[in-house]
Amino acid sequence: MTGPLPGGSAAVAAWAVAVALLLGTVPWWAAASAVRMRVRRLPADRRAAEADGGPRGAPVDVAVLLELLGAALRSGAAVPRALDATGAALDEASGATPDGAGLRAAADALRLGADWDSAWRHATDRLAPVPRALRGAWTDGASPSGALRAAGEELLHARRSAARTAAARLGVRLVLPLGACFLPAFVLIGLVPVLLALGIDLLSG
């Protein structure tokens, strides 16, 4: 029959359990601390963005912008008039925006006789689908409806592809933090009790 556990061995086992529990909680404490720091920084980040003159509202999505242009052109407006009206609508909805200014500048340049590429010289990169879709309507007199619809579908397809790629990358990047969280739990729940039981049996045997 096994004799009573010596006092020194019991103290060693208790210290081992305490150290294992402390090491197992380190990842959770670190994650909680990082989250608290980020939450405290959010108001300061927002104030800094506003002080730098950043946009206070999200810009209008380019796919929506293409739909607005299509509606204006289907109503019978010419290309410069549609661009001007859409730019004015963007400025009215979100304040003075680079997108609205780019559309209105292109409209003014086309009215003054500028060629198609020169008219879009000051447009933002976000507006790149617009001149590509409307080039045929301006230079060849083709109907812009199909081109605008195709540009919108191409933009949505590119976004879905980018979202799938980002999701796949996120899955790969989550492997390490999840492992860092679950490995201590596996050690504490699965290995530590077994090792302690074996150690106690050996010390008391």
N, C-alpha and C positions, 0 to 999 in steps of 0.2 A: 504494500500500500504506500502511496506517495506521501512523504512527510510534509509538514507545513513549509510554506515558501519563506525563505530567509528575508529579513527586513531589507537588507541591501539590494537583493535582487528585485524585490517589489518596487523599491524607489527607482532603480534603473529602468524597469519596465514603464513606470509612470512617466518618467522624464522622456522616454522614447516616444510614448503616445503623444505627449504634449508637443514635442518638437515636430512630429509628423503632422499633427493638426495645424500647427502654425505655418509650416511650409505649404500645406495644402490650401490655406486661405490666402496666400500671397497673391496669386493671379486675380482673385476676385477683389481684394483691396486695391490693387493697382488699377483695375478697370473702373471701379467706382470712383476713385480719385480723379482719373482722367475725365470721366463724364462730368463730375462736379466742376472741374476747372473749365471745361468747355461751356457749360451752362452759364457760369459766371461771366465768361467773356462775350456772350452773345450780345447784350446791350451795347457794350463798347464797340464791338465790330460793326453793329448797325449804325451807331453814331459816326464812326469813322467813314463808313461808306457814304453817308449823307453829306459829311463835311467835304469829301472829295468830289462832290457833284455827281455821284452815281445815280442811276435811275431809281426812283422811289416806287415804281411799278414795273411789272414784267412787260417787256416789249410784246407787241402783237405777233403772234405766230405767223411765220411766212406762208404756211398753208392757208391760214385764214386770209392773209393779204392777197393771195392769188385768187381766192374765192371772191373777195371784194372787187378786185379788178375785173374778173369775169362778169360779175353782175353789172358793173358800170358799162362795160363794153357791150353786153347784151342789150342794155337799155338804149343803145344807139349812140353813145358818146364816142368821140374819136380818141385815139390813143393818148395824145397829150392831155385832153380833158379828163380822161379816166385816171391818168396818173396824178394829175393835180387834185382831183376830188378825193382820191384815196389817201394821198399825202395829207390833205387837210383833215380828213377824218381821223387819221392816226394822231395828228397833233392835237386835235380836239379831245380825243379819248385819253391820251397819255401825256399831254403836255408836249413841248417842243422835243421831238425825237430825231436822231440821225436818219432813221428810215423815212420819216415823213419829209424831212428836208431833202433827202436824196431823190425821192419821187418827184417832188415839186421842182427841184433843180433840173431834173431830166426833162420834165414837161416844158419848162421855160426854154431850155436849150433846143428842143425839137421845134418849138414855135418860131425860134429865131433862125432856123435853117441849119442847125448843126447836124452832122451825120450821127448815126445810131451809136457807134462806139464812143464818140466824144461826149455825147449827151449823158452817158452813164459814168463819166470819169470820176465824179465825186460821190457816187453811190457806195454804200457800205457793202462789205462782203456778204452780209446776210441777204441782200437783195439780188444776188447773182442769178437765182432762178428766174427772176422777172424779165430782165432783158433777153435771156435765152429763149423764154417762151413767147415773147412779143416781137422778136426780130422779124419773123416771117410776116406778121400782120403789118408791120411798118414798111418793110422793104418790098414785099411782094404782094401785099393786099390780101393775104390769106386770112381765113377765119381764125381768130385767136382762141376760140372756146376749147377746141381739142388740145391745143398746145398748152393752155393753162391747166386743163384737167390732167394731162400727162405729166406736167411738171409737179403738180400736187401729189399725184400718185408716186412719182419717183422719189419725192422728198419723204413721204411717209414710209416707203419701202426702205430707204436708206436709214431712217430712224429705227425701224424695227430691227434691221440687221445690226445696227450699232447697239441696240438694247440687248439683243441676244449675245453679242460678243462681250458686252460689259457684264452680263449675268454669268457667263462662263468664266470670265476672269475673277469675278467676285467669289465664285465657288472655290477656285484654286487658292485665292488669298485667305479664305476663311479656314483652310485646313490647319494652319499653324496656330492661330489663336484658339480654335476649338480644341486642338490637341493639348495646348497649354492649360486649358480649363478642365478637360475631362481626364487627363492623365493623373493629376494629383488625386482626383476623386477615385479613380480606379485603384491607385496605390493605397489610399486610406481605407477603402471599403474592401478591396479584394486581397491585397498583399499584407498590409500591416497586421490584421488580426491573425493571419496564418503564421507570420514570422513571430509575433508575440507569443502565440500558443506554443510554437516549437521552442522558443527561447525559455519560456517558463518551464516547460517539461524538462529541458536540458539542465536548467539551473536547480530544479527541485528534485531531479532524478538521483 
